[in-house]
């Protein structure tokens, strides 16, 4: 049976062209190297090179083993290097899923800054709309989920990032435009524009409508925040979004924003992580950078 040491021997033999030089490169005696090669040939039941030729000339069987060595050894060595970086905490994988498009506004600068500092960490990013990200996190398919809807899943830790105020976006000409705040019953006759996810994953239902036993007359889906607000501004419905996601549009007088309830609703955004990854240096650094970026980029949020 072939072993890694055999592949290294064949490569050394090819590169040096002689048993003497190959033995020196491998820190072996010529006798030990000859014995190893003879033992390998007996295992394979085939000669690997022609004796007493210089440079060494390989047989057909030897060429096959040499081809394998050229292919396998670089992968083996790269894996060893990757493992060393991983164990030192300088390399790893950080695949993220985001449950709201609005988060990209502040998360992208954080990812850019993190990538510059941790170039050996493999980064990937996906929207959490098309699959259930928290079960995927539990399975190990992804490594971090940005969510406002924590679920009680064993082995998952929820690190608070910041608190924010969900608000109702309405057009400047909407019948609710003159209200100081919105009551749940006000939405019973409205078209509510939401991201295309289950209502159980939306703040407007979890914090406001469901506790009051109220449902909107109609729900319409839009995948992007700008699409939602275009529909709102055109009078096609209302939308509940984080206060910081509305800042740009409010400053342009594009829409109006109303508090949900007289006391207002507040929600918390979390980074969900598997417990065993909490101590990884690059994970701790990313959480720190993400929190710093959010407070630099967003208005209207507060520390938890």
C-alpha positions as CSV (number, residue, x, y, z in Angstrom):
1,X,0.0,0.0,0.0
2,X,1.3,3.4,-0.9
3,X,2.1,5.9,1.9
4,X,2.9,9.6,1.8
5,X,6.6,8.8,2.6
6,X,6.7,6.7,-0.6
7,X,5.4,9.6,-2.7
8,X,8.0,11.9,-1.2
9,X,10.7,9.4,-2.0
10,X,9.6,9.1,-5.7
11,X,9.5,12.9,-6.1
12,X,13.0,13.2,-4.5
13,X,14.3,10.6,-6.8
14,X,12.9,12.4,-9.9
15,X,14.2,15.8,-8.8
16,X,17.7,14.7,-7.8
17,X,18.2,12.0,-10.5
18,X,20.1,9.5,-8.3
19,X,19.7,7.4,-5.2
20,X,22.6,9.0,-3.5
21,X,21.3,12.6,-3.8
22,X,17.7,11.5,-3.1
23,X,18.8,9.8,0.2
24,X,20.7,13.0,1.2
25,X,17.7,15.2,0.5
26,X,15.4,12.8,2.6
27,X,18.0,12.6,5.4
28,X,18.4,8.9,4.9
29,X,21.2,6.5,4.2
30,X,21.4,5.2,0.6
31,X,20.9,1.7,2.1
32,X,17.7,2.7,3.9
33,X,16.4,4.4,0.8
34,X,17.1,1.3,-1.4
35,X,15.4,-0.9,1.2
36,X,12.3,1.3,1.2
37,X,12.1,1.3,-2.6
38,X,12.6,-2.5,-2.8
39,X,9.9,-3.0,-0.2
40,X,7.5,-0.7,-2.1
41,X,8.1,-2.6,-5.4
42,X,7.4,-5.8,-3.7
43,X,4.1,-4.4,-2.4
44,X,3.1,-3.1,-5.8
45,X,4.5,-6.2,-7.5
46,X,6.1,-4.0,-10.1
47,X,9.5,-2.3,-10.7
48,X,9.4,1.5,-10.4
49,X,12.7,2.5,-12.1
50,X,15.5,1.0,-14.1
51,X,18.6,0.3,-11.9
52,X,22.0,1.8,-12.7
53,X,20.7,4.6,-14.9
54,X,21.6,8.2,-14.4
55,X,19.5,10.2,-14.3
56,X,17.0,7.7,-13.0
57,X,14.6,6.4,-15.6
58,X,11.2,5.4,-14.4
59,X,9.2,2.4,-15.6
60,X,5.6,2.7,-16.7
61,X,4.6,1.8,-13.1
62,X,7.0,4.3,-11.7
63,X,5.5,7.0,-13.9
64,X,2.1,6.3,-12.6
65,X,3.3,6.6,-9.0
66,X,5.2,9.7,-9.9
67,X,2.0,11.2,-11.5
68,X,0.1,10.5,-8.2
69,X,2.9,12.1,-6.1
70,X,2.8,15.3,-8.2
71,X,-0.9,15.5,-7.7
72,X,-1.3,14.5,-4.1
73,X,1.8,16.0,-2.3
74,X,1.0,19.7,-3.1
75,X,-2.5,19.2,-1.7
76,X,-1.1,17.4,1.4
77,X,1.4,20.2,2.0
78,X,-1.3,22.9,1.5
79,X,-3.6,21.2,4.0
80,X,-0.8,21.0,6.5
81,X,-0.2,24.8,6.1
82,X,-3.9,25.5,6.4
83,X,-4.2,23.4,9.6
84,X,-1.3,25.2,11.1
85,X,-2.9,28.6,10.4
86,X,-6.2,27.4,11.7
87,X,-4.7,26.1,14.9
88,X,-2.9,29.4,15.4
89,X,-6.2,31.3,15.0
90,X,-5.1,33.2,11.9
91,X,-7.2,31.2,9.4
92,X,-10.6,29.6,9.2
93,X,-14.1,29.9,7.6
94,X,-16.7,32.6,8.2
95,X,-19.8,31.9,6.1
96,X,-22.6,34.3,7.1
97,X,-26.4,34.5,6.4
98,X,-28.3,37.8,6.7
99,X,-32.0,37.8,7.5
100,X,-32.6,41.4,6.3
101,X,-31.4,43.3,3.2
102,X,-31.2,46.4,5.3
103,X,-28.3,45.0,7.2
104,X,-26.0,45.2,4.2
105,X,-25.8,48.9,4.6
106,X,-23.6,48.7,7.7
107,X,-22.3,45.1,7.3
108,X,-20.4,45.6,4.1
109,X,-17.9,48.2,5.5
110,X,-17.4,45.8,8.5
111,X,-16.6,42.9,6.1
112,X,-14.2,45.0,4.1
113,X,-12.3,46.1,7.2
114,X,-12.2,42.5,8.5
115,X,-11.0,41.1,5.2
116,X,-8.0,43.4,5.3
117,X,-7.0,42.2,8.7
118,X,-7.7,38.5,8.4
119,X,-6.9,37.6,4.7
120,X,-6.7,33.9,5.5
121,X,-10.3,33.6,6.7
122,X,-12.6,32.3,4.0
123,X,-15.5,34.7,3.8
124,X,-18.9,34.0,2.2
125,X,-22.2,35.8,2.4
126,X,-25.8,34.8,1.7
127,X,-29.3,36.1,2.2
128,X,-31.3,34.2,4.7
129,X,-34.6,34.6,2.7
130,X,-34.3,31.4,0.7
131,X,-33.6,29.0,3.6
132,X,-33.8,28.7,7.3
133,X,-30.4,30.0,8.5
134,X,-30.5,29.1,12.2
135,X,-30.9,25.3,11.6
136,X,-28.2,25.6,8.9
137,X,-26.0,27.2,11.6
138,X,-26.7,24.4,14.0
139,X,-25.7,21.8,11.3
140,X,-22.5,23.7,10.6
141,X,-23.4,24.7,7.0
142,X,-22.8,28.4,8.0
143,X,-20.9,30.0,10.8
144,X,-22.8,33.2,11.7
145,X,-26.4,34.5,11.3
146,X,-27.4,38.1,11.7
147,X,-31.0,37.9,13.1
148,X,-33.5,39.8,15.1
149,X,-35.4,36.5,15.8
150,X,-33.4,34.4,18.2
151,X,-34.7,30.8,18.7
152,X,-33.9,28.5,21.5
153,X,-31.6,26.0,19.8
154,X,-29.1,24.1,21.9
155,X,-25.5,25.0,21.2
156,X,-26.3,28.4,19.6
157,X,-25.2,31.6,21.3
158,X,-26.8,35.0,20.5
159,X,-24.4,37.9,20.8
160,X,-26.3,41.3,20.9
161,X,-25.1,43.8,18.4
162,X,-27.5,46.8,18.9
163,X,-31.1,47.7,19.6
164,X,-33.2,49.5,17.0
165,X,-36.8,50.8,16.6
166,X,-39.0,49.2,14.0
167,X,-41.2,51.9,12.4
168,X,-44.0,52.0,9.9
169,X,-43.2,53.7,6.6
170,X,-46.1,55.4,4.9
171,X,-46.5,57.8,2.0
172,X,-46.8,61.5,2.6
173,X,-50.4,61.3,1.4
174,X,-51.4,58.2,3.2
175,X,-54.5,58.2,5.5
176,X,-52.2,57.5,8.5
177,X,-49.7,60.3,7.6
178,X,-51.1,62.6,10.3
179,X,-50.9,60.1,13.1
180,X,-48.3,60.6,15.9
181,X,-48.1,56.8,16.3
182,X,-49.7,53.7,14.9
183,X,-52.0,51.3,16.7
184,X,-52.2,47.7,15.7
185,X,-55.9,48.0,14.7
186,X,-54.8,50.7,12.2
187,X,-53.2,48.1,10.0
188,X,-56.3,45.8,9.8
189,X,-57.4,47.5,6.6
190,X,-53.9,48.0,5.1
191,X,-51.6,46.3,2.6
192,X,-48.4,45.4,4.4
193,X,-45.3,45.2,2.3
194,X,-42.7,42.8,3.7
195,X,-39.6,40.8,2.8
196,X,-40.5,37.3,1.4
197,X,-40.2,35.4,4.7
198,X,-42.6,33.8,7.1
199,X,-44.4,36.3,9.2
200,X,-43.1,34.7,12.3
201,X,-39.6,36.1,11.4
202,X,-40.8,39.7,11.0
203,X,-40.7,42.3,13.8
204,X,-44.0,43.8,12.8
205,X,-45.8,40.6,13.6
206,X,-43.7,39.4,16.6
207,X,-43.7,42.7,18.4
208,X,-46.8,44.5,17.3
209,X,-49.6,42.7,15.3
210,X,-49.6,39.1,16.7
211,X,-49.8,40.1,20.4
212,X,-52.8,42.3,19.5
213,X,-54.4,39.6,17.5
214,X,-54.5,41.8,14.4
215,X,-53.7,40.8,10.8
216,X,-53.3,43.2,7.8
217,X,-55.9,43.0,5.1
218,X,-53.2,42.0,2.5
219,X,-49.5,41.1,2.4
220,X,-47.3,42.0,-0.5
221,X,-43.7,40.9,-0.9
222,X,-40.7,42.7,-2.1
223,X,-37.1,41.5,-1.9
224,X,-35.2,44.8,-1.6
225,X,-35.7,47.7,0.7
226,X,-35.7,50.3,-2.1
227,X,-38.4,48.3,-3.8
228,X,-40.5,48.3,-0.7
229,X,-40.1,52.0,-0.2
230,X,-40.9,52.7,-3.9
231,X,-44.2,50.9,-3.4
232,X,-44.8,52.8,-0.1
233,X,-44.1,56.2,-1.7
234,X,-46.5,55.3,-4.6
235,X,-49.3,54.6,-2.1
236,X,-49.4,50.8,-2.8
237,X,-49.1,49.9,0.9
238,X,-47.1,50.4,4.1
239,X,-44.0,48.7,5.3
240,X,-42.3,48.2,8.7
241,X,-38.6,48.6,8.7
242,X,-35.8,49.4,11.2
243,X,-35.5,53.2,11.9
244,X,-31.9,53.2,10.6
245,X,-33.0,51.7,7.3
246,X,-35.4,54.7,6.8
247,X,-32.9,57.5,7.6
248,X,-31.9,58.2,4.0
249,X,-35.5,58.3,2.7
250,X,-36.7,60.4,5.6
251,X,-34.0,63.0,5.0
252,X,-35.1,63.3,1.3
253,X,-38.7,63.6,2.4
254,X,-39.5,60.5,0.4
255,X,-41.8,58.9,3.0
256,X,-42.9,59.4,6.6
257,X,-42.1,57.1,9.5
258,X,-44.5,56.4,12.4
259,X,-43.8,54.7,15.7
260,X,-45.5,51.4,16.4
261,X,-47.5,52.0,19.5
262,X,-47.5,55.0,21.8
263,X,-44.5,53.7,23.7
264,X,-42.7,52.6,20.5
265,X,-41.3,49.1,19.9
266,X,-37.7,48.2,20.2
267,X,-36.0,45.1,18.9
268,X,-32.4,43.8,19.2
269,X,-30.2,42.5,16.4
270,X,-28.0,39.5,17.2
271,X,-25.1,37.6,15.8
272,X,-25.9,33.9,16.2
273,X,-22.9,31.7,16.5
274,X,-22.2,28.1,17.5
275,X,-20.9,28.0,21.1
276,X,-17.7,26.2,20.2
277,X,-16.7,29.1,17.9
278,X,-17.0,31.8,20.4
279,X,-13.3,31.6,21.4
280,X,-12.0,31.7,17.9
281,X,-9.8,34.9,17.6
282,X,-11.1,35.8,14.1
283,X,-14.8,35.4,15.2
284,X,-14.3,37.6,18.3
285,X,-12.6,40.2,16.0
286,X,-15.4,40.1,13.5
287,X,-18.0,40.7,16.2
288,X,-16.0,43.6,17.5
289,X,-15.6,45.1,14.0
290,X,-19.3,44.6,13.1
291,X,-20.5,46.3,16.3
292,X,-18.1,49.2,15.7
293,X,-19.2,49.6,12.1
294,X,-22.9,49.6,13.0
295,X,-22.5,52.5,15.4
296,X,-20.4,54.4,12.8
297,X,-22.9,53.9,10.0
298,X,-26.3,53.9,11.5
299,X,-28.5,56.5,13.2
300,X,-31.1,55.8,15.8
301,X,-29.6,52.6,17.3
302,X,-28.5,52.1,20.9
303,X,-26.3,49.7,22.8
304,X,-27.9,46.7,24.4
